[in-house]
Every structure is written in C-alpha cells, then in structure tokens.
Amino acid sequence: MKQFFKQLGYFVGKIYRTILFILTTVLIIYLFPTEGKFRYEFQKGKPWMHADLIAPFDFAVKKTEQELKNEKDSILVAYKPYFKTDEQVLINQLNQLSIDFPERWNKYIKSLDKRQIKQKQQIINLNKDYRENTNFIFIENLLEFIYKKGIIDIPDKLETLQSNKAIIVKVSNNLAEEIEISDVFSQKTAYQFTIQKLNDHKDDLGMDIIIDIDFIRSLRIDNYIYPNLFYNEETSLAAQQRMLENVSETRGMVQKGERIISKGDVVNTKKHRILVSLKQEYETSLGSSTNYYWILTGQILFVALSILVLFLFLYNFRREILQDSLKTTFILVLFAVTIATAILGLKIDTLSLYLIPFTILPIIIRTFYDARLALFIHIVTILLIGFVAPNGFEFVFIQFIAGIVAIFTLVKMHRRGQLFLAAGLVFVTYVTVYFGLAIMHEGDIYKIEYSKFVLFAGNSLLLLSSYPLIWLFEKVFGFLSDVTLLELSDTNQPLLRELAEKTPGTFQHSLQVANLAEEAIIKIGGNPLLIRTGALYHDIGKILNPEYFIENQGHGKNPHDALEFDESAKIIISHVEKGVERAKRRNLPVPVIDFIRTHHGTSKVQYFYRSYINKYPEEEVNAAKFTYSGPTPFTKETAVLMMADSVEAASRSLKTVTEDNLDELVDKIIDYQIKENQLAEAPVTFKDISDIKSIFKMKLKNIYHARIEYPEEVKQEET
C-alpha cells in the first residue's frame, strides 16, 4: 500500500509539472503582442546586410520621439495662457470704499486742530458730501483705472510668466485680447502706481484736482487692491491641446515600389528613420490582417521551443529540480513573471524597458541554486523578451552582459553588502555597454541619449529589492539562502547557546561533525554552508536529557544502569523526535530539520539492541523498539552528515588510536551503513563515498595526531 501511494504521488506530481509547463507557455503566448514581426534586422551606422529593400506599400515616414518633443516644445513656447477678468472684484471694493469713506473722513476732520483746519479750509469746504468729495472721486477713478487694466494672480505653475515678454490672453465680457504681462498690474505694482498718482496730484485724465494727500495715505488704498485677473486652467489647457494636436507625426511619404535601401548601403539617420517607420507600419498592418492566425502559430512554435529548451536543460542537468514540484513551480513562476512584466511594460508608453531590473531573476536563481542554472534561465528569458522589445539585439546584448556580471558578483552571497556591490557593477556595466553601442550607432558622443543613464541608475536601485524578495521566497517556498544559513550557523544563536550550556559534550561533537562534513561535501560537490548548519543543529534533541548521552557524562554514575535496555533505547531514539519538535518551535527551516530527521536514518541502537538479546536470548525481540523512525538520507548533504556523525562518535570510543585503527573504523562504519541501505535514497556514487572516506581519514588523523602511535624507528629518528 505504501508503495502504491508513493507511485501515485509520483504520477500526480509528474502530471502537475507537465500542466505547469503548458500553462507557462499559454500565458506567455497570450501576453505576446498580436502584431507580426519585421523580418529584417538593422542598426544605425551599420551596412544593410539584406537584399535590396523595395517599399511593399505606401507609408508615411514618422518623426522620431525627440523630433516630436522638440516641435511640441517650440509650440509650447508660443503658448498663451488664458486669464479671465472677474468684474465683481471692482464692484465689491467700490462698495466697501463707499462704506468706509464717510466714517474715515469725518474721523479725520475731527482729528484736525484749528491751525490745520485753517490750512485745509479750502479742501474741507469743497469736500462736504462724500460722493462729491474730490478725495473719494480721485480714489474711485484710480481704482477703476487699475482694475480696468487688471490685477493679475499668477499661480505657481506659471512662474515663468513673470518675464516682461510673456503674452497672455485676457478674457473680459466674453471678449479676448492678447496683451503683454507688463501691461497688467500685480498687487505690488498696482500699489506703487497709486503712490505715483498721489505724488502727481492728477487723475487718470491728467486734470489737476484738489485732494488731501494726508487723508488718502491714511485711508490705505492698498486695502482695496485685490487680483481680478485669474488663470483659466480649463480654457488654457484646451487651447494648449489644440496646438499640440496640430503637430504632424510624419515627415513625408514613401511610395509603393520605391527603393528604400540597397545591400551594402550604410543605414544613416535618414534611412534608419524610414526603416523604423516601415517596420512599425508593417507589424501593425500584419497583426490586424487575416494573417493573424499564422502569426499566432509562429508565436506558439517560438515560445514552445523556448520552454522546451528550458525543460531539456533541467531534465539533463538539474533533474532533481524537475522532479520536485515546488522547485519547478518556483522556477517557472519567476520565469513567467519576468516575461509578463516586460511585455506589460512595453504597453506603457511612459515606461522604458531599461528601467525594469531583469537581473533580479538570475540573482534570485543564483541565491538558491547555482550560477549555471541562473545564467541559462536568464538567457532564455531575455531572448523571449528580445523578440518583442524595440532594438532587440541591443536589448539582449546589454541584458546578457549585465546578467553575467550580476551572477559572477554573487558567486557566494554571504553578506548583504555584496548586493550593493552587484547593483553598482550592474550600473557600470549598463552604462559601459550602452555607451559603446551608442557610439557605434551614432558616431558622435553628442547624439547619445544620456537620459538612458538615469534609467540605468533607477534599474540598479530597484535591483536592491531582490533582498526582500529573497526573504519572501524563503518563507513561501521553504528555500534557504546563504545569508540565512550564515545567520543560523552563528554559535551565538540562542538554540546553539543552549546546546553548548546544557550539553557541552554534544556541542563539541557537533562542531567536529560540522568540520568533517563540510570538508567532505566540498570535495564531492554540495552546499557546505547547509551541511555545516545542519551538523550544528542535528543533535539539539539531546538538550532534554543530556546526561543519558555518553559525551555529556562525567566519571559519575551512568543513568542507564538503572534502566532496562529497551527503556534506554527509547530515550536515545527520542532525541531525534524531540529535536524535530524543538526545531519547529524555533522556526528552523525545513532543510535544516531534515538533518535532524535523517542523521540516524532507520538504523538500530546497536548497543542496547544486542544487550537486550544477550539478556533475553529466548525472548522474541521487537526490533522496532530499538530502531530509529527515519527517514534515511535523501540528499548528498544529509548522507554525508550521517556518515560524519557516526564516524566522529565512534572515533571517540577508540582505546588505542592509530592510523590503521582510524582507517579501519571509517571503512567499517560507512560500509555497514551501505549494507543496511541507509544511503540507498541519497544521490551519492561509489566515487563520492571513496572521496568521503579519504577526507574523514585525513581529518581524523589530524585531530588525533598527538595520540597516534608511531613506529619505533620513527621515534628514534625524531629524538
């Protein structure tokens, strides 16, 4: 039954992964643009390498984005914003003046002494009724003149209008007239104008009148000066839009049958613009024609072959990934999301592909796997994107070099600072490669689009987001990065500190196992950080009952002496189960917990098992009581740890340590594990096992060097 469910799970997983590859293919095809693909590749400044090109139909030559921008900018220079006059402002201020003037005038007269009254007698006699008061008439005429010209309110968005040469359109009583900005007042200039008029003692008609300047100044005319000319945004923007709509996007026509370029001709700026226009028109018209289904067929073949190449690479070189549904999902999700981001980004006119940090993909893949896989997936990804990207060759080449630099920079991501270094080097790579390509295309450094450098800088900054993404993928998919492993392997971690304090012998044993296992995995190929971390935590279950394990016992009484052999075996075996429970409570990653589960596999506690048989020879022994529950190791790292754990523990029990004893011990233990099928599920070869034995023997000899018995003749030579 167990075998049946195992086979069923394998079959279901295979179907799931097949569906996943199909869904990825369908998603990418769905996102691909429906336009056809122009069959010719060309670059500015390079010879036309194809046959003579004849125009297949009439088409307009489109202006470049820069040309359109320059034309629109020149038009906007002549743009005149609209301002509307608010007639009510003058009415409100004159009404307020009519209210304030009589009160202020009477108060002013009462404040004069006899001498001042005598001096101002003529003015006072003339100004009895305020409506006929010359001061009132003077102020009223002055305000009407100022408001008629207009007091402008300039919003922050139109600060450039402060120039005296700027023209505005003034709308008053539904009549519009163009005037210079200098012909209207601001609140400041309007007040200055009133001061000047007071000094001239004249009204707007130039006629002399008798006024009391002291009174008028005390009245503060500036209190009646407010803007009455306001920016009309709706009308202004509508006028601006009409001007921009009149800009033609084309520059001339090419007639059907006209020779566009001959083989060997250099693609200069003019011909490049014609070729780009033909390409755009060709792809648009092809995509909207009845040839759409043929285009779709081609896209299906193109995308399907790309996905097939990725599948074949995994099948031939990374089959362990292909056999794991979670890992396959991770790879294809990253792959599809990167392509989808690029294609959707192409549909946003304001977004450049060079702002999208495509090198995040190889960085994340490299973090959890290896450089070879990261580079291959990156290449397949950018080739698919390059098929739909503008200037496909330029895009693919730049992204290819940037991806290689990112991968090589993060060969071992042990520190967060490496990511900043990678971002900096990727930026330098982008700038250098683009600069080289641009020089070849333009032949002039002054024609290079230096604005692209800003995009490259933004791209490099966005690259730093890979760090939180790595953390997120660790949590979602249960993966482990080198940075996390480094943090976990720090012996100051609370759990390791507890192990060192409560079980000092076990802690020292774990350190030795870590050293042995790390050297061995480096030799046969694997993750040394992972196996070191697993070795440090593999015996944390012994924290619960440390005194029952020989490495933590002193010279006192052995607690097993008071127990039956099966009870002792139960306590010893339980350290695996207790270790797994403690690891889960401390949220250790699953790959680290796997070392705890598998480091004894399904082996027996031989000492207590044999002792029980010897004590009860006639009793049928329940071997399950003396057997670890497993599972057996299923990765290189867990297999090496099992071997290192057994060898290190056994070496401590040797009474006489010699080179021959150590060699015999290593061979005996590992051969017994092979015989007991403890390594049957692990992907290790006989060559790997031979190398592992050699490493263990060498390391143990170094550890026990002082205790090795040398031949007598060697001793005599040394003395």
C-alpha positions in Angstrom: 0.0 0.0 0.0 2.8 2.4 0.9 4.5 1.7 -2.4 1.2 2.3 -4.2 0.7 5.7 -2.7 4.3 6.5 -3.4 3.8 5.7 -7.1 0.6 7.6 -7.1 2.2 10.7 -5.7 5.0 10.5 -8.3 2.4 10.2 -11.1 0.3 13.1 -9.8 3.5 15.2 -9.4 4.5 14.5 -12.9 1.1 15.5 -14.3 1.2 18.7 -12.2 4.6 19.7 -13.5 3.6 19.0 -17.1 0.5 21.2 -16.7 2.7 23.9 -15.2 4.9 23.9 -18.3 1.9 24.1 -20.6 0.3 26.9 -18.5 3.5 28.9 -18.6 3.7 28.5 -22.4 0.0 29.5 -22.8 0.4 32.6 -20.6 3.4 33.9 -22.5 1.7 33.4 -25.9 -1.4 35.2 -24.6 0.7 38.1 -23.5 2.7 38.3 -26.7 1.6 41.2 -29.0 -0.6 40.3 -31.9 1.5 42.3 -34.4 3.7 40.5 -36.8 7.5 40.7 -36.7 9.5 42.6 -39.2 11.8 40.1 -40.9 14.9 42.3 -41.2 17.3 43.3 -38.5 19.2 46.6 -38.9 21.3 49.1 -36.9 22.1 52.7 -37.4 25.6 53.2 -38.7 25.9 49.6 -39.9 25.7 48.3 -43.5 22.3 46.9 -44.7 23.2 43.2 -44.9 20.0 42.0 -46.7 18.9 42.2 -50.3 17.7 45.5 -51.8 14.5 46.6 -50.0 11.6 47.9 -52.0 8.6 49.5 -50.4 5.8 46.9 -50.3 3.1 49.6 -49.9 2.7 53.4 -49.4 3.6 54.5 -45.9 4.4 57.7 -44.0 7.8 58.4 -42.6 7.3 59.0 -38.9 9.2 61.6 -36.9 11.4 60.4 -34.0 10.2 60.9 -30.5 12.9 63.5 -30.0 11.8 65.4 -33.1 8.2 65.4 -31.9 9.2 66.5 -28.5 11.3 69.4 -29.9 8.4 70.6 -32.1 5.9 70.4 -29.3 8.3 72.3 -27.0 8.8 75.0 -29.6 5.0 75.3 -29.9 4.5 75.5 -26.2 7.0 78.4 -26.1 4.4 80.4 -28.1 1.5 79.1 -26.0 -0.5 81.9 -24.3 -2.4 81.1 -21.1 -5.9 82.4 -20.7 -6.9 84.7 -17.8 -10.4 85.7 -17.0 -11.4 89.1 -15.6 -13.7 89.0 -12.5 -15.8 92.2 -12.7 -17.3 91.6 -9.3 -14.0 92.4 -7.6 -14.1 96.1 -8.5 -17.8 96.3 -7.5 -17.1 94.8 -4.1 -14.2 97.1 -3.4 -16.0 100.3 -4.5 -18.9 99.3 -2.3 -16.5 98.8 0.6 -15.0 102.2 -0.1 -18.4 103.8 0.0 -18.9 102.4 3.4 -15.5 103.2 4.8 -15.0 106.7 3.3 -17.6 108.8 5.2 -16.7 107.3 8.6 -12.9 107.7 8.0 -13.4 111.3 6.5 -15.4 112.5 9.5 -13.0 111.0 11.9 -10.1 112.6 10.0 -11.8 116.1 10.2 -12.3 115.8 13.9 -8.7 114.9 14.4 -7.5 118.2 12.9 -6.7 121.2 15.2 -7.7 124.8 14.5 -4.4 125.6 12.7 -4.8 122.5 10.5 -8.4 123.3 9.8 -7.5 126.8 8.7 -4.7 125.5 6.4 -7.1 122.9 4.9 -10.2 125.2 4.8 -10.5 125.2 1.1 -10.3 121.4 0.9 -12.8 120.9 3.7 -15.3 123.4 2.2 -15.0 121.6 -1.1 -15.5 118.1 0.4 -18.7 118.2 2.4 -20.7 115.5 0.6 -18.5 112.4 0.3 -19.9 111.5 -3.2 -18.8 114.9 -4.4 -15.7 114.7 -2.3 -12.7 115.1 -4.5 -10.7 112.6 -2.5 -13.4 110.0 -3.0 -13.7 110.8 -6.7 -9.9 110.6 -7.0 -9.7 107.2 -5.3 -12.7 105.8 -7.2 -11.2 106.9 -10.6 -7.9 105.4 -9.6 -9.3 102.1 -8.6 -11.4 101.9 -11.8 -8.3 102.5 -13.9 -6.3 99.9 -12.1 -9.0 97.3 -12.2 -9.7 98.0 -15.9 -6.1 97.2 -16.8 -6.3 94.2 -14.5 -4.5 92.9 -11.4 -3.2 89.5 -12.2 -3.0 86.5 -9.9 -0.2 84.2 -11.2 -0.3 80.6 -9.9 2.9 78.8 -9.0 2.6 76.6 -12.1 3.0 79.7 -14.3 6.0 81.3 -12.6 7.7 81.8 -16.0 5.1 84.4 -16.8 7.0 86.9 -14.7 9.0 87.7 -17.8 8.1 91.0 -19.3 8.0 89.5 -22.8 5.3 86.9 -21.9 1.9 87.2 -23.6 -1.4 86.3 -22.1 -4.9 86.2 -23.4 -7.2 88.4 -21.3 -10.9 87.5 -21.4 -13.3 90.1 -20.3 -17.0 90.3 -21.1 -16.5 87.3 -23.3 -14.0 89.2 -25.4 -10.4 88.0 -25.6 -7.4 90.1 -26.3 -3.7 89.3 -26.3 -1.6 91.5 -24.1 1.8 91.5 -22.6 2.2 90.6 -19.0 3.8 94.0 -18.4 0.5 95.7 -19.4 -1.3 94.4 -16.3 -0.7 95.1 -12.6 0.3 92.8 -9.9 -0.8 93.8 -6.4 2.6 95.2 -5.7 2.8 97.3 -8.9 -0.8 98.5 -8.5 0.1 99.9 -5.1 3.2 101.5 -6.5 1.1 103.1 -9.2 -1.3 104.7 -6.6 1.7 106.2 -4.8 2.9 107.7 -8.0 -0.5 109.2 -8.7 -0.7 110.7 -5.3 2.6 112.4 -6.0 1.4 113.7 -9.3 -1.9 115.0 -7.8 -3.6 114.0 -11.0 -6.4 111.7 -12.0 -6.3 109.3 -15.0 -7.3 112.2 -17.4 -4.4 114.3 -16.3 -6.6 117.1 -14.8 -5.5 118.8 -11.7 -7.8 118.4 -8.7 -7.6 119.4 -5.1 -7.1 116.4 -2.8 -5.9 115.8 0.7 -2.8 113.6 0.3 -2.5 113.1 4.1 -6.0 111.7 4.3 -5.7 109.5 1.3 -2.5 108.0 2.6 -4.2 107.3 6.0 -7.0 105.6 4.1 -4.5 102.9 2.8 -5.7 102.4 -0.8 -3.8 99.1 -0.9 -6.6 97.7 1.3 -8.9 98.0 -1.8 -6.4 96.3 -4.3 -7.1 92.6 -4.9 -6.5 90.4 -8.0 -9.3 90.5 -10.6 -7.5 88.6 -13.3 -7.4 84.8 -12.7 -5.9 81.9 -14.6 -8.5 79.9 -16.5 -7.0 76.5 -16.5 -9.7 74.7 -18.4 -9.6 77.1 -21.4 -5.8 77.3 -21.3 -5.3 73.5 -21.4 -7.9 73.1 -24.1 -6.1 75.7 -26.2 -2.8 74.0 -25.5 -4.2 70.6 -26.5 -5.4 72.1 -29.8 -2.0 73.4 -30.6 -0.3 70.0 -29.8 -2.9 68.1 -31.9 -1.8 70.2 -34.9 1.7 68.8 -34.7 2.2 66.3 -37.5 3.7 62.9 -36.5 5.0 62.2 -40.0 7.6 63.7 -42.3 7.0 62.8 -45.9 5.8 59.7 -47.7 7.4 56.6 -49.4 5.5 55.3 -52.4 5.0 51.6 -53.1 7.8 50.2 -55.4 10.2 52.9 -54.3 13.7 51.6 -53.4 14.4 52.2 -49.7 17.9 50.9 -49.3 20.3 48.7 -51.3 22.5 45.9 -50.0 25.7 47.3 -48.5 24.4 50.8 -48.0 25.1 52.3 -44.6 22.0 52.8 -42.5 22.3 56.5 -41.9 19.9 58.6 -39.8 17.5 59.3 -42.7 17.3 55.7 -43.9 17.1 54.5 -40.3 14.0 56.6 -39.8 12.4 55.3 -43.0 13.2 51.7 -42.0 11.8 52.2 -38.5 8.6 53.7 -40.0 8.3 50.7 -42.4 8.8 48.3 -39.6 6.1 49.9 -37.4 3.6 50.1 -40.3 4.4 46.5 -41.4 4.0 45.0 -38.0 0.7 46.9 -37.3 -0.9 46.0 -40.6 0.2 42.4 -40.5 -1.2 41.9 -37.0 -4.6 43.3 -38.0 -4.9 41.2 -41.2 -6.1 37.7 -41.8 -2.5 36.5 -41.3 -3.1 36.8 -37.6 -3.5 33.0 -37.2 -0.2 32.4 -39.0 1.4 34.8 -36.7 -0.1 33.1 -33.7 1.2 29.7 -35.0 4.7 31.1 -35.3 4.5 32.6 -31.8 3.3 29.2 -30.4 6.3 27.4 -32.0 8.7 30.1 -30.9 7.6 30.1 -27.3 7.0 26.4 -27.0 10.5 25.7 -28.3 12.0 28.1 -25.8 10.1 26.4 -22.9 11.2 23.0 -24.3 14.8 24.1 -24.3 14.4 25.1 -20.6 12.8 21.8 -19.8 15.5 19.8 -21.6 18.2 21.7 -19.6 16.5 20.8 -16.3 16.0 17.2 -17.4 19.6 16.7 -18.4 21.5 18.8 -15.9 19.1 19.6 -13.0 16.8 16.7 -12.8 16.4 17.0 -9.0 14.7 20.3 -9.7 12.4 18.9 -12.3 11.4 16.1 -10.0 10.4 18.5 -7.3 7.0 20.2 -7.9 7.8 23.1 -5.5 11.1 23.8 -7.1 9.7 23.6 -10.6 6.9 26.0 -9.6 9.4 28.4 -8.3 11.5 28.4 -11.4 8.5 28.8 -13.8 6.8 31.4 -11.8 9.9 33.6 -11.7 10.4 33.0 -15.5 6.8 33.8 -16.4 6.5 36.9 -14.1 9.7 38.4 -15.6 8.5 38.0 -19.1 5.0 39.2 -18.2 6.5 42.3 -16.5 8.5 43.1 -19.7 5.6 42.7 -22.1 3.2 44.7 -19.9 5.9 47.3 -19.5 6.0 47.7 -23.3 2.4 48.6 -23.3 3.0 51.6 -21.0 4.4 54.4 -23.2 6.0 56.2 -20.2 7.9 53.1 -19.0 11.2 52.1 -20.5 12.4 48.5 -20.5 15.7 49.7 -19.3 14.1 50.7 -16.0 13.0 47.1 -15.3 15.6 45.2 -13.3 15.8 42.0 -15.3 19.0 40.9 -13.4 16.8 40.2 -10.4 15.9 36.9 -12.0 19.4 35.5 -12.2 20.3 36.9 -8.8 17.4 35.1 -7.1 18.0 31.9 -9.0 21.7 32.0 -8.1 20.9 32.6 -4.5 19.0 29.3 -4.2 20.7 27.2 -6.9 23.9 27.6 -9.0 25.4 30.1 -11.5 24.9 27.7 -14.5 21.2 27.4 -14.0 20.8 31.1 -13.3 22.7 32.1 -16.4 20.7 29.6 -18.6 17.3 30.8 -17.4 18.4 34.4 -17.8 19.4 33.8 -21.4 16.2 32.1 -22.4 14.2 34.9 -20.7 15.9 37.8 -22.4 15.8 36.0 -25.8 12.0 35.7 -25.4 11.7 39.4 -24.4 14.1 40.5 -27.1 11.8 39.1 -29.7 9.2 41.8 -28.8 11.5 44.5 -27.4 12.4 47.5 -29.5 16.0 47.2 -30.8 16.0 43.6 -29.9 19.7 42.9 -30.4 20.7 45.9 -28.3 18.4 44.8 -25.5 19.5 41.2 -25.5 23.2 42.1 -25.6 23.0 44.7 -22.8 20.9 42.4 -20.5 23.1 39.4 -21.3 26.3 41.1 -20.2 24.6 42.7 -17.1 23.2 39.3 -16.1 26.6 37.7 -16.3 28.2 40.4 -14.2 25.4 40.1 -11.5 25.8 36.3 -11.3 29.6 36.5 -11.1 29.5 39.2 -8.4 27.2 37.0 -6.3 29.0 33.7 -6.6 28.7 33.4 -2.9 26.2 35.8 -1.3 27.4 35.7 2.3 26.9 39.4 3.1 24.2 42.0 2.4 26.9 44.4 1.2 27.5 42.1 -1.8 24.1 43.1 -3.2 25.1 46.8 -3.1 28.3 45.9 -4.9 26.4 43.9 -7.5 24.0 46.9 -8.1 26.9 49.2 -8.6 28.7 46.9 -11.0 25.4 46.3 -13.0 25.0 50.0 -13.3 28.6 50.4 -14.6 28.0 47.5 -17.0 24.8 49.0 -18.4 26.5 52.4 -18.9 29.6 51.0 -20.5 27.9 48.6 -22.9 25.2 51.1 -23.9 27.8 53.8 -24.4 29.8 51.5 -26.7 26.8 50.5 -28.7 25.6 54.2 -29.0 29.0 55.3 -30.2 28.9 52.7 -33.0 25.3 53.6 -33.9 25.6 57.4 -33.8 29.3 58.0 -34.5 29.0 61.1 -32.2 29.0 61.2 -28.4 26.8 64.3 -28.5 24.0 62.4 -30.1 23.9 59.8 -27.4 20.7 59.7 -25.3 22.3 60.3 -21.9 18.8 60.2 -20.3 19.2 56.4 -20.5 21.9 56.6 -17.8 19.2 57.8 -15.4 17.1 54.8 -16.3 20.2 52.5 -15.6 20.6 54.2 -12.2 17.0 53.6 -11.4 17.3 50.0 -12.6 20.3 49.4 -10.3 18.4 50.9 -7.3 15.4 48.6 -8.0 17.9 45.7 -8.1 18.2 46.1 -4.3 14.6 44.9 -3.9 16.0 41.4 -4.6 17.0 41.2 -1.0 13.4 41.3 0.5 12.3 39.2 -2.4 14.8 36.5 -1.4 13.5 36.6 2.1 9.9 36.3 0.8 10.7 33.3 -1.4 12.5 31.7 1.5 9.3 31.9 3.5 6.9 30.9 0.7 8.8 28.1 -0.8 10.9 27.0 2.2 14.2 27.6 0.5 17.4 28.7 2.2 19.8 31.4 1.1 23.5 31.6 2.1 22.8 34.7 4.2 20.2 32.8 6.3 22.5 29.8 6.7 25.3 32.1 7.9 22.9 33.6 10.5 21.8 30.2 11.7 25.3 28.8 11.9 26.4 31.6 14.2 27.1 29.8 17.5 25.7 32.7 19.4 22.2 31.8 18.2 20.0 31.1 21.3 19.4 27.5 20.4 23.1 26.8 19.9 24.0 28.6 23.1 21.5 26.5 25.0 23.1 23.3 23.4 26.6 24.5 24.5 25.5 25.2 28.0 23.3 22.2 28.7 25.2 19.6 26.6 28.8 20.7 26.2 29.9 17.3 25.1 27.2 17.2 22.4 28.1 20.7 21.3 31.8 19.8 20.8 30.7 16.6 19.0 28.5 18.8 16.7 31.4 21.1 15.9 33.6 18.2 14.9 30.9 16.7 12.8 30.4 20.0 11.1 34.1 20.2 10.2 34.2 16.7 8.9 31.0 17.0 6.9 32.0 20.4 5.4 35.3 19.2 4.1 33.7 16.1 2.6 30.8 18.0 0.8 33.3 20.5 -0.7 35.1 17.5 -2.2 32.1 15.8 -3.7 30.1 18.9 -4.5 27.3 20.3 -2.4 26.4 23.1 -0.2 29.0 23.4 2.6 27.0 26.1 4.5 23.9 24.0 4.5 25.7 20.9 5.8 27.6 22.9 8.5 24.3 24.4 9.7 22.6 21.0 9.7 25.5 19.5 11.6 25.4 22.1 14.4 21.6 21.5 14.9 21.4 17.8 14.3 21.6 16.8 18.0 19.6 19.5 19.6 17.1 16.9 20.9 19.7 15.9 23.4 19.1 19.1 25.3 16.1 17.5 27.1 18.1 14.6 28.7 21.8 15.4 28.3 23.0 13.0 31.0 21.8 10.0 29.1 24.3 10.6 26.3 27.8 9.4 26.9 29.6 12.5 25.6 27.9 14.6 28.3 28.6 12.1 31.1 31.5 12.6 33.6 33.0 10.0 35.7 29.9 9.6 37.8 27.1 7.1 37.7 25.6 6.2 34.3 21.8 6.7 34.5 21.3 3.9 32.0 22.4 1.4 34.7 19.1 1.8 36.4 17.0 1.2 33.2 16.1 -1.7 31.1 17.8 -1.8 27.7 14.6 -1.1 25.8 13.8 1.9 28.0 17.3 3.2 27.4 16.9 2.7 23.7 13.6 4.7 23.8 15.4 7.6 25.5 18.2 7.6 23.0 15.9 7.3 20.0 13.6 10.1 21.3 16.3 12.7 20.8 15.5 12.7 17.1 11.8 13.3 17.7 12.4 15.8 20.4 15.0 17.6 18.2 12.4 17.9 15.4 9.8 19.3 17.8 12.2 21.8 19.3 13.4 22.9 15.8 9.9 23.5 14.6 9.1 25.6 17.7 12.2 27.7 17.0 11.0 28.0 13.3 14.1 26.4 11.8 13.9 25.9 8.1 12.7 22.5 6.8 16.1 21.7 5.1 17.8 22.1 8.4 15.2 20.0 10.2 15.8 17.3 7.6 19.3 16.8 9.0 17.8 16.0 12.4 15.3 13.6 11.0 17.8 11.7 8.8 21.1 11.6 10.7 20.4 8.2 12.1 18.1 7.0 9.2 16.4 3.8 10.1 19.4 2.3 11.9 19.3 0.5 15.3 20.7 1.5 18.6 23.1 -1.4 18.4 24.5 -1.5 21.9 21.1 -1.7 23.7 19.7 -4.0 21.0 22.5 -6.5 21.3 22.5 -6.2 25.1 18.8 -6.9 25.2 19.2 -10.0 23.0 22.0 -11.3 25.2 20.0 -10.8 28.4 16.8 -12.4 27.0 18.1 -14.9 24.4 14.9 -16.9 24.4 12.5 -13.9 24.0 11.4 -12.7 20.6 12.8 -9.2 20.3 10.7 -6.4 18.9 13.3 -4.7 16.7 11.1 -1.6 16.2 11.8 -0.6 19.8 15.4 -0.2 19.0 15.1 1.3 15.6 15.1 5.0 14.6 12.0 6.0 12.6 13.9 7.7 9.8 13.7 8.6 7.0 17.0 7.7 5.5 19.1 10.5 4.0 17.8 11.7 0.6 20.4 14.4 -0.3 24.1 14.5 -0.6 24.3 16.7 2.4 22.2 14.6 4.7 24.0 11.4 3.6 27.4 13.0 4.4 26.2 14.2 7.8 25.0 10.7 8.7 28.5 9.3 7.8 30.3 12.1 9.6 28.2 11.7 12.7 28.7 8.0 13.1 32.5 8.2 12.3 33.1 11.0 14.7 31.2 9.4 17.6 32.8 6.0 17.0 36.3 7.6 16.9 35.8 8.8 20.5 35.4 5.3 21.7 38.7 4.0 20.4 41.0 3.0 23.2 44.1 3.0 21.0 44.2 5.5 18.2 46.5 4.6 15.3 46.4 5.4 11.6 45.3 1.8 10.9 42.6 1.8 13.5 41.2 5.1 12.1 41.2 3.8 8.6 39.6 0.5 9.6 37.0 2.4 11.7 35.9 4.7 8.8 35.7 1.9 6.3 33.8 -0.4 8.7 31.2 2.2 9.7 30.4 3.5 6.2 30.4 0.1 4.6 27.9 -1.1 7.3 25.7 1.9 6.5 25.7 1.0 2.8 25.0 -2.7 3.7 22.0 -1.6 5.8 20.6 0.6 2.9 20.9 3.8 4.8 22.4 5.6 1.8 20.2 4.0 -0.8 18.0 7.1 -1.3 20.9 9.6 -1.4 22.4 10.7 -4.7 25.9 9.7 -3.9 28.1 7.5 -6.1 30.8 5.0 -5.1 33.3 7.6 -6.2 31.8 10.1 -3.8 31.9 7.5 -0.9 35.5 6.8 -1.7 36.4 10.5 -1.6 34.3 10.9 1.6 36.3 8.1 3.3 39.6 9.7 2.3 38.6 13.1 3.7 37.4 11.5 7.0 40.5 9.5 7.5 42.7 12.5 6.8 40.7 14.8 9.1 40.6 12.3 12.0 44.3 11.7 11.7 44.9 15.4 12.1 42.5 15.5 15.1 44.2 12.6 16.9 47.7 13.3 15.7 49.2 13.5 19.2 47.7 10.1 20.1 48.9 8.2 17.1 51.5 5.5 17.9 54.5 6.0 15.6 56.7 3.0 14.6 59.8 2.7 16.9 62.3 3.7 14.1 60.3 6.9 13.6 60.5 7.7 17.3 64.3 7.2 17.3 64.7 9.5 14.3 62.7 12.2 15.9 64.8 12.0 19.1 
